[in-house]
Amino acid sequence: MFDASEGYVIGDLINSTGADGKQVTANIAVPAGALSGPTRMRVIKKYNSAPVACETAGYGQAEDYTLSVAPAGPTYTVGGTVAGLSGTGLTLKLNGGTGLPVAANGAFTFPDNLPASTAYAVTIGAQPSGQSCTVANGSGTIVSANVTNVAVTCTTLPTYTVGGTVSGLTGSGLALKLNGGAALAINANGAFTFPDGLTSGTAYAVTVSTQPSSPVQTCTVANGTGTMGGANVTTVSVTCIDGTPPTYTVGGSVSGLAGSGLLLKLNGGPALPVAANGGFMFPDNLAANATYAVTIGAQPSNPTQLCSIANGSGTIGTANVTNVAVTCVTATPTSFTVGGTVSGLVGTGLKLKVNNGSNLLISGDGPFVFSTQLATGDSYTVAITNQPIDQACTLANASGTIGTANVTDVQVTCVVSITDRIFADGFEGAL
């Protein structure tokens, strides 16, 4: 008795004479619960439709074979020991697989089992914080026992401090931060040092998190960013001046605007709607030495336009910025669709795709169009990703380059095919 789940489609023979050497092949995955011993396999070929295991109607061919299912061999684990670990985040990998988190010194074992004669390689997936780990005895070939001698040794990396000097401070409440961490209170002029140490190669950035008051002052940071080397950083300079510094606006002019919906942004902030040609100005004020960047938040439509920006970025000086130039032009169509016609389709399940887009399910003869649009000059290739049941479809005019019009001449032609299937019975027991 052949169960419904025991059928395997081998493939289709199309327009074969029987003497032309055409053949189809396929692999059978033996079920995990299969019992050892002999089992029956039936190979069936049927014309013009999908065969079932036991039938007498139609044209075709059937042959029975006896297969022997052999038991799987033993498998073994890979593991070892970790020493010197004090940081967090260490992961190990076996043969590039899923990372194994290791939280403490001692023994470790990968959950994967490997059969004899399999090559293995243990690597560091992620280094622990503030440490560097190396692997010894990490590669080899499984013999006939578990691998237990992989040695992972971790050492702590040296750290260095970041600091500098403060000058001009007369107010109270000044606070600095290193890489956005905890605030460091500064009460007087002179040297300062952050308590956190950083390893070599780590980026650092010192910022003012709270400006001083009583009196109101504005403090700026120089030499506040960089990458740690092999020594303490002592060159950060914080300079404070009395009062609140003046601020300046950013603006410019728009030309060529005919559509609606144009939005501009300053430093990625709230969008500024622009409805007509002429001057514009962002409501935000920026201090001297602040950087600015004006970008398009949304292009205009009705008609569709493309706007570009000149003089859109820079650094605030000691005056308002008024020379940002936004120029808009009416866009012409530059993207087009790909499609064609299908003929001869009687089966179900035909799927097509263009380039690496989504599958398009085709249900019958007639025209089709992909939703994806391609730009002029782009190349396109239409492919069959799934053949219909009991049919084989071929393509004509399936590739080319997008010009200045939609592609409509892709042809998909389908014909009836012969399907071979294997039915394997007995995985659940012996003959």
Sequence and secondary structure as in RCSB ss.txt:
>XXXX:A:sequence
MFDASEGYVIGDLINSTGADGKQVTANIAVPAGALSGPTRMRVIKKYNSAPVACETAGYGQAEDYTLSVAPAGPT
YTVGGTVAGLSGTGLTLKLNGGTGLPVAANGAFTFPDNLPASTAYAVTIGAQPSGQSCTVANGSGTIVSANVTNV
AVTCTTLPTYTVGGTVSGLTGSGLALKLNGGAALAINANGAFTFPDGLTSGTAYAVTVSTQPSSPVQTCTVANGT
GTMGGANVTTVSVTCIDGTPPTYTVGGSVSGLAGSGLLLKLNGGPALPVAANGGFMFPDNLAANATYAVTIGAQP
SNPTQLCSIANGSGTIGTANVTNVAVTCVTATPTSFTVGGTVSGLVGTGLKLKVNNGSNLLISGDGPFVFSTQLA
TGDSYTVAITNQPIDQACTLANASGTIGTANVTDVQVTCVVSITDRIFADGFEGAL
>XXXX:A:secstr
   GGGEEEEEEE S  SSS           TT  SEEEEEEEEEESSS   SS   SSEEEEEEEEEE     E
E EEEEEES  SS  EEEETT S EE  SSEEEE S  EETT EEEEEEEE  TTEEEEEES EEE  SS EEEE
EEEEEE  EE EEEEEES  SB  EEEETT S EE  SSEEEE S  EETT EEEEEEEE  BTTTEEEEEES E
EE  SS EEEEEEEEEES   EE EEEEEES  SB EEEEETT S EEE SSEEEE S  EETT EEEEEEEE  
BTTTEEEEEES EEE  SS EEEEEEEEEE    EE EEEEEES  SS  EEEETT   EE  SSEEEE S  EE
TT EEEEEEEE  TTEEEEEES EEE  SS EEEEEEEEEE EEEEEEEE TTS  
